């Protein structure tokens, strides 16, 4: 049944591409969008560890969440009101590419200089996540059916970048990764000129500070289940940040040379579980989908902790392959649940608020917390106890998972249609992979 479902889905993608050539351009855009991020994000940790910057890794993975907090203001006050989306995409990726080209020179100066350059790049990159969604949604008719087809090419782009940097170029710890990201950024900047013209979506509309930060969504916090969901999402993202900051370095520690390629297997599982989500929705519902996503993070960190002694590679690989459940069941289900809870007039605000809480505050605070934990188990010779570095977030995620399971009891069903994807608007930004 599963095989038949996947085969039918792939055939439907091919058929849609043939019937609607516009999808090809939008899919190429999404491929390049995530190729840029995947070219350096996974391997930045190993790069910094190799160049004796291990103590600054937590800061390098904090600037992204800070940029995610800032980007809704840029989109709301500037991009969405005054300029066509494809023109803003050109400018942001051009500037972001220049920052990537400057990264190797900054690294020669100091770890702080490198972090500053990464921050500048992320300030340019984070708004483009919302811009590419805007371009896609503005130029397709059947959003629920066609957007997943476009978006899946973003995950493919991430995987392609990992394989290119790690397997083809062996650049996991070299400056070459930044140049790959820079040239990909230039490619998307130029490609934006052939994308469909998309006028600013909020031209002439008065936009308030309250609307952009999603303050009206706070009224939903009066409902216990929604407040449990928001608080739980915030708390679970604190230990989640350990994976994004330190997993690729740990992969190298247990003996894998092509770190990014190994990490890319997680995105491959993400594609599979994304296709299977409608089947799981119909059987589990929102609560147990979210609970399963949290549980997968607990199991992942437990596997990593167990793999430390003896460098058990299969345990690390299994933990990475859980990414499809970790990401899809938690993040994607969270966006769907939020959409179901909000009226149409609050949908955009609510999605932006969830991104602010998780991608911004949760992962931002988490990067600092996990940086302090990593520092506690690091000496002059390097990391002294990887097992504790993974055991701590395992326990933290486990506590949040148990409390969520006990306190969350919302009956909202997220399977109103065949796909289970009930949204017709994209969030301002998307969670990190």
NUZASE-181669 format. One record per residue (C-alpha): residue in one letter; residue number from 1; x, y, z. Coordinates in steps of 0.1 Angstrom, whole numbers. Layout:
BEGIN
   aa     i      c1      c2      c3
    a   NUM       X       Y       Z
...
***
This chain:
BEGIN
   aa     i      c1      c2      c3
    x     1       0       0       0
    x     2      28      24      10
    x     3      48      15     -22
    x     4      17      21     -43
    x     5      10      55     -26
    x     6      46      67     -32
    x     7      47      55     -69
    x     8      14      73     -76
    x     9      27     105     -59
    x    10      59     105     -80
    x    11      39      99    -112
    x    12      16     128    -102
    x    13      46     151     -98
    x    14      59     142    -133
    x    15      24     147    -148
    x    16      20     181    -131
    x    17      54     193    -144
    x    18      44     184    -180
    x    19      10     201    -177
    x    20      23     232    -159
    x    21      58     244    -170
    x    22      56     272    -144
    x    23      61     245    -117
    x    24      95     238    -132
    x    25     108     273    -126
    x    26      94     275     -91
    x    27     109     240     -83
    x    28     143     251     -95
    x    29     140     282     -73
    x    30     132     260     -43
    x    31     160     236     -51
    x    32     186     265     -52
    x    33     171     281     -21
    x    34     179     251       1
    x    35     210     241     -18
    x    36     226     274      -5
    x    37     217     266      31
    x    38     227     229      29
    x    39     261     238      13
    x    40     275     252      46
    x    41     250     248      75
    x    42     257     211      82
    x    43     295     214      78
    x    44     301     247      96
    x    45     305     229     130
    x    46     332     205     117
    x    47     349     234      99
    x    48     351     255     131
    x    49     362     225     152
    x    50     390     218     127
    x    51     401     255     128
    x    52     402     256     166
    x    53     369     275     169
    x    54     349     249     188
    x    55     340     272     217
    x    56     323     296     192
    x    57     301     270     174
    x    58     272     277     197
    x    59     273     314     186
    x    60     275     305     149
    x    61     243     285     154
    x    62     227     313     174
    x    63     228     340     147
    x    64     204     321     125
    x    65     176     322     151
    x    66     183     359     157
    x    67     180     365     120
    x    68     147     345     120
    x    69     133     369     147
    x    70     143     399     126
    x    71     132     387      92
    x    72      94     390      97
    x    73      99     427     104
    x    74     119     432      72
    x    75      92     413      52
    x    76      63     430      68
    x    77      76     466      67
    x    78      97     466      35
    x    79      95     436      12
    x    80      58     429      14
    x    81      49     466       8
    x    82      72     482     -17
    x    83      90     458     -40
    x    84      81     428     -62
    x    85      90     396     -44
    x    86     114     383     -72
    x    87     134     416     -71
    x    88     138     414     -33
    x    89     149     378     -38
    x    90     176     389     -62
    x    91     189     416     -38
    x    92     189     394      -8
    x    93     207     365     -25
    x    94     232     387     -41
    x    95     242     402      -7
    x    96     241     368       9
    x    97     264     354     -17
    x    98     289     382     -11
    x    99     289     374      26
    x   100     296     337      18
    x   101     326     347      -4
    x   102     339     368      25
    x   103     336     340      51
    x   104     370     324      44
    x   105     388     357      48
    x   106     369     364      80
    x   107     379     330      93
    x   108     415     339      88
    x   109     410     368     112
    x   110     391     353     141
    x   111     362     331     151
    x   112     343     362     160
    x   113     348     377     125
    x   114     335     345     110
    x   115     304     345     132
    x   116     297     381     122
    x   117     299     372      85
    x   118     276     342      91
    x   119     252     366     108
    x   120     252     390      79
    x   121     245     361      55
    x   122     216     349      76
    x   123     201     384      78
    x   124     200     382      40
    x   125     189     346      38
    x   126     162     342      64
    x   127     138     367      46
    x   128     141     347      14
    x   129     125     316      30
    x   130      93     336      32
    x   131      99     352      -2
    x   132     102     319     -20
    x   133      70     307      -3
    x   134      53     339     -14
    x   135      64     334     -50
    x   136      53     298     -50
    x   137      19     304     -35
    x   138      12     335     -56
    x   139      18     317     -89
    x   140      -1     284     -84
    x   141     -39     278     -83
    x   142     -43     247     -62
    x   143     -20     254     -33
    x   144     -27     223     -11
    x   145     -19     200     -41
    x   146       9     219     -59
    x   147      29     234     -31
    x   148      42     201     -17
    x   149      54     192     -52
    x   150      74     225     -53
    x   151      86     223     -17
    x   152     100     187     -20
    x   153     126     201     -44
    x   154     139     222     -15
    x   155     147     190       4
    x   156     163     175     -27
    x   157     184     207     -30
    x   158     196     204       6
    x   159     206     167       0
    x   160     224     176     -33
    x   161     244     203     -15
    x   162     254     179      13
    x   163     266     153     -12
    x   164     284     179     -34
    x   165     303     194      -5
    x   166     310     162      13
    x   167     313     134     -13
    x   168     322     152     -45
    x   169     345     179     -31
    x   170     355     166       3
    x   171     351     201      16
    x   172     335     194      50
    x   173     363     213      68
    x   174     376     236      40
    x   175     368     270      27
    x   176     354     255      -5
    x   177     320     250      12
    x   178     315     288      15
    x   179     324     293     -22
    x   180     299     266     -32
    x   181     272     284     -12
    x   182     282     317     -27
    x   183     280     306     -63
    x   184     247     289     -56
    x   185     235     323     -41
    x   186     246     341     -73
    x   187     228     315     -94
    x   188     195     320     -76
    x   189     199     358     -77
    x   190     203     356    -115
    x   191     175     330    -118
    x   192     151     354    -100
    x   193     149     374    -132
    x   194     131     346    -150
    x   195     107     339    -121
    x   196      71     351    -125
    x   197      65     388    -117
    x   198      50     389     -82
    x   199      39     423     -70
    x   200      43     431     -33
    x   201      15     412     -16
    x   202       7     440       9
    x   203      12     471     -13
    x   204      -9     500       0
    x   205     -19     481      31
    x   206     -12     495      66
    x   207       7     469      86
    x   208      11     473     123
    x   209      39     462     145
    x   210      13     442     165
    x   211       3     422     133
    x   212      38     414     123
    x   213      48     399     157
    x   214      15     380     158
    x   215       3     396     190
    x   216     -33     389     182
    x   217     -25     352     183
    x   218     -18     355     220
    x   219     -56     355     226
    x   220     -55     318     216
    x   221     -32     312     246
    x   222     -63     314     268
    x   223     -71     279     256
    x   224     -51     254     276
    x   225     -42     230     248
    x   226     -29     257     225
    x   227      -9     272     253
    x   228       5     238     261
    x   229      14     234     225
    x   230      32     267     222
    x   231      51     264     255
    x   232      59     228     247
    x   233      72     237     212
    x   234      94     264     227
    x   235     108     241     254
    x   236     114     212     231
    x   237     134     234     207
    x   238     160     242     234
    x   239     174     206     234
    x   240     167     203     196
    x   241     194     228     189
    x   242     221     204     199
    x   243     215     184     168
    x   244     219     213     144
    x   245     251     226     162
    x   246     270     194     170
    x   247     257     164     152
    x   248     279     167     121
    x   249     310     172     144
    x   250     300     140     163
    x   251     295     121     130
    x   252     332     128     123
    x   253     342     118     158
    x   254     327      83     154
    x   255     347      78     122
    x   256     327      91      92
    x   257     348     111      68
    x   258     320     124      45
    x   259     300     141      73
    x   260     275     160      52
    x   261     267     130      30
    x   262     259     110      61
    x   263     238     138      75
    x   264     219     141      42
    x   265     204     106      48
    x   266     182     124      74
    x   267     167     146      46
    x   268     161     115      25
    x   269     140     101      53
    x   270     123     134      55
    x   271     110     131      20
    x   272      97      96      27
    x   273      78     106      58
    x   274      65     137      42
    x   275      49     115      16
    x   276      35      92      43
    x   277      22     119      66
    x   278     -14     117      53
    x   279     -15      80      62
    x   280      -2      87      97
    x   281     -26     116     102
    x   282     -56      94      96
    x   283     -44      69     122
    x   284     -27      90     149
    x   285     -42     125     148
    x   286     -25     157     159
    x   287     -16     149     195
    x   288       1     116     188
    x   289      18     129     157
    x   290      34     157     179
    x   291      41     132     207
    x   292      58     108     182
    x   293      79     137     168
    x   294      91     146     203
    x   295      97     109     212
    x   296     119     106     180
    x   297     142     133     193
    x   298     145     115     227
    x   299     154      83     209
    x   300     178     100     186
    x   301     198     116     215
    x   302     197      83     234
    x   303     212      66     203
    x   304     239      93     200
    x   305     247      90     237
    x   306     250      52     235
    x   307     271      54     203
    x   308     299      75     220
    x   309     315      46     238
    x   310     330      24     210
    x   311     320      48     182
    x   312     290      27     172
    x   313     283      40     137
    x   314     250      22     131
    x   315     235      39     162
    x   316     245      73     148
    x   317     231      65     113
    x   318     198      53     129
    x   319     196      85     149
    x   320     200     105     117
    x   321     175      85      98
    x   322     149      94     125
    x   323     150     129     111
    x   324     119     123      89
    x   325      99     117     121
    x   326     117     143     141
    x   327     111     171     116
    x   328      79     162      98
    x   329      59     149     128
    x   330      69     178     150
    x   331      74     209     129
    x   332      51     202      99
    x   333      23     189     122
    x   334      28     219     144
    x   335      21     243     114
    x   336      -9     223     104
    x   337     -23     223     140
    x   338     -18     261     143
    x   339     -36     265     110
    x   340     -65     245     122
    x   341     -68     265     154
    x   342     -68     300     137
    x   343     -94     317     116
    x   344     -84     328      82
    x   345     -77     364      94
    x   346     -52     352     120
    x   347     -35     324      99
    x   348      -5     344      88
    x   349       1     360     122
    x   350      -2     326     139
    x   351      23     309     117
    x   352      47     338     121
    x   353      42     336     159
    x   354      50     299     159
    x   355      82     304     139
    x   356      92     332     163
    x   357      87     310     193
    x   358     104     279     178
    x   359     129     289     152
    x   360     137     322     169
    x   361     135     320     207
    x   362     136     282     212
    x   363     166     274     189
    x   364     183     307     198
    x   365     182     301     235
    x   366     189     264     229
    x   367     221     271     210
    x   368     235     290     240
    x   369     223     264     265
    x   370     238     236     245
    x   371     270     256     240
    x   372     273     259     278
    x   373     267     221     282
    x   374     293     214     255
    x   375     318     237     271
    x   376     314     219     304
    x   377     325     187     288
    x   378     354     202     268
    x   379     390     207     278
    x   380     422     218     261
    x   381     424     185     242
    x   382     388     187     229
    x   383     355     172     239
    x   384     360     149     269
    x   385     325     134     271
    x   386     302     133     241
    x   387     279     109     259
    x   388     269     136     284
    x   389     266     162     257
    x   390     239     140     241
    x   391     224     126     274
    x   392     215     161     287
    x   393     193     171     257
    x   394     178     136     257
    x   395     166     140     293
    x   396     154     176     286
    x   397     134     165     256
    x   398     120     135     275
    x   399     107     157     303
    x   400      90     180     278
    x   401      75     150     259
    x   402      60     135     291
    x   403      45     168     302
    x   404      31     174     267
    x   405      15     140     266
    x   406      -2     145     300
    x   407     -14     181     295
    x   408     -23     183     257
    x   409     -58     171     250
    x   410     -71     189     219
    x   411     -95     171     197
    x   412     -88     192     165
    x   413     -84     168     136
    x   414     -58     177     109
    x   415     -71     154      82
    x   416     -99     174      66
    x   417     -88     165      31
    x   418     -69     137      14
    x   419     -35     152      19
    x   420     -39     163      55
    x   421     -23     196      46
    x   422     -50     221      55
    x   423     -31     254      49
    x   424     -32     277      20
    x   425      -6     302      32
    x   426      31     296      40
    x   427      47     304      73
    x   428      70     334      72
    x   429     101     312      75
    x   430     106     275      79
    x   431     124     255     106
    x   432     159     244     100
    x   433     165     210      86
***
